[in-house]
C-alpha cells in the first residue's frame, strides 16, 4: 500500500485471488477488479497497523489473520477491522490468494 500504486498492489495477488475488501461490499475476483478497488482505496492514503495477528505456515501456503486499524491520511478517518490473508506460492513468489 505504501507505494500508492494500484498496479503494484494488485500484482501481489495470485492469478485466482479473491479480495473481500475492508471498505467495500463488492467481492473482487480478478486482477482488473482488484486493481479497481485499490485505484480508489489508495486515494485515501491509508496507513495500516496490525494490532493483533496470528500466523500459520504450511507446505506452499501461509495465513495471517487478526485485527488491523487504518488511518486514512486524506481524511483522518480511522477504520478498525478484522483481516485474513491466505498466501500461496505461485511462479516462484508468495502471492495473496484470499484477503
C-alpha positions as CSV (number, residue, x, y, z in Angstrom):
1,X,0.0,0.0,0.0
2,X,2.9,2.3,0.8
3,X,3.7,2.5,-2.9
4,X,0.5,4.3,-3.7
5,X,0.4,2.3,-7.0
6,X,-2.7,0.2,-7.5
7,X,-0.9,-1.8,-10.2
8,X,1.9,-2.8,-7.9
9,X,-0.5,-3.7,-5.1
10,X,-2.7,-5.8,-7.4
11,X,0.3,-7.6,-8.7
12,X,0.8,-9.0,-5.1
13,X,-2.4,-11.1,-5.6
14,X,-2.4,-14.6,-7.1
15,X,-3.9,-15.3,-10.5
16,X,-7.1,-16.7,-9.0
17,X,-7.3,-14.5,-5.9
18,X,-10.4,-13.4,-4.1
19,X,-10.4,-10.0,-2.4
20,X,-13.2,-9.2,0.0
21,X,-12.3,-5.5,0.8
22,X,-12.5,-3.9,4.2
23,X,-14.2,-0.8,2.9
24,X,-16.3,-2.2,0.1
25,X,-19.1,-4.7,-0.2
26,X,-18.1,-5.8,-3.7
27,X,-16.1,-9.1,-4.0
28,X,-13.1,-8.7,-6.3
29,X,-12.3,-11.9,-8.2
30,X,-9.8,-11.0,-10.9
31,X,-6.8,-8.7,-11.4
32,X,-8.8,-5.9,-13.0
33,X,-11.4,-5.8,-10.2
34,X,-8.7,-5.9,-7.5
35,X,-6.8,-3.1,-9.2
36,X,-10.0,-1.1,-9.5
37,X,-10.6,-1.4,-5.7
38,X,-7.1,-0.2,-5.0
39,X,-7.4,2.7,-7.5
40,X,-9.9,4.3,-5.2
41,X,-8.7,3.0,-1.8
42,X,-5.2,4.3,-2.3
43,X,-6.5,7.8,-2.9
44,X,-7.5,7.8,0.8
45,X,-3.7,7.5,1.7
46,X,-4.2,4.6,4.1
47,X,-1.7,3.9,6.8
48,X,-2.3,0.5,8.5
49,X,-1.2,-1.0,11.8
50,X,-1.8,-4.7,12.8
51,X,-2.9,-4.7,16.4
52,X,-3.3,-8.4,16.8
53,X,-2.2,-11.1,14.4
54,X,-1.8,-14.9,14.2
55,X,0.3,-16.6,11.5
56,X,0.1,-20.2,10.3
57,X,2.5,-21.7,7.8
58,X,2.0,-24.9,5.7
59,X,3.5,-26.5,2.6
60,X,3.1,-23.9,-0.1
61,X,0.7,-21.8,1.8
62,X,0.6,-19.4,4.8
63,X,-2.2,-17.5,6.5
64,X,-2.2,-14.4,8.6
65,X,-5.4,-13.3,10.5
66,X,-6.2,-10.7,13.1
67,X,-7.2,-7.1,13.7
68,X,-5.8,-4.1,11.9
69,X,-6.5,-0.4,12.0
70,X,-6.2,2.0,9.1
71,X,-5.9,5.8,9.4
72,X,-6.9,7.4,6.1
73,X,-4.4,10.2,5.6
74,X,-6.6,12.1,3.2
75,X,-9.4,12.5,5.8
76,X,-8.2,11.4,9.2
77,X,-10.9,8.7,9.4
78,X,-9.9,5.6,11.3
79,X,-11.2,2.1,10.3
80,X,-10.6,-0.8,12.7
81,X,-11.4,-4.2,11.2
82,X,-10.7,-7.9,11.2
83,X,-8.5,-9.3,8.4
84,X,-7.4,-12.6,7.0
85,X,-4.8,-13.3,4.3
86,X,-4.1,-16.6,2.7
87,X,-0.8,-16.8,0.7
88,X,0.2,-19.3,-1.9
89,X,3.5,-19.9,-3.6
90,X,2.9,-19.1,-7.3
91,X,5.5,-18.8,-10.0
92,X,8.4,-18.6,-7.5
93,X,6.7,-15.8,-5.4
94,X,4.4,-15.6,-2.4
95,X,1.1,-14.2,-3.6
96,X,-2.2,-13.3,-1.8
97,X,-4.8,-15.9,-2.6
98,X,-7.6,-14.6,-0.3
99,X,-8.0,-11.4,1.6
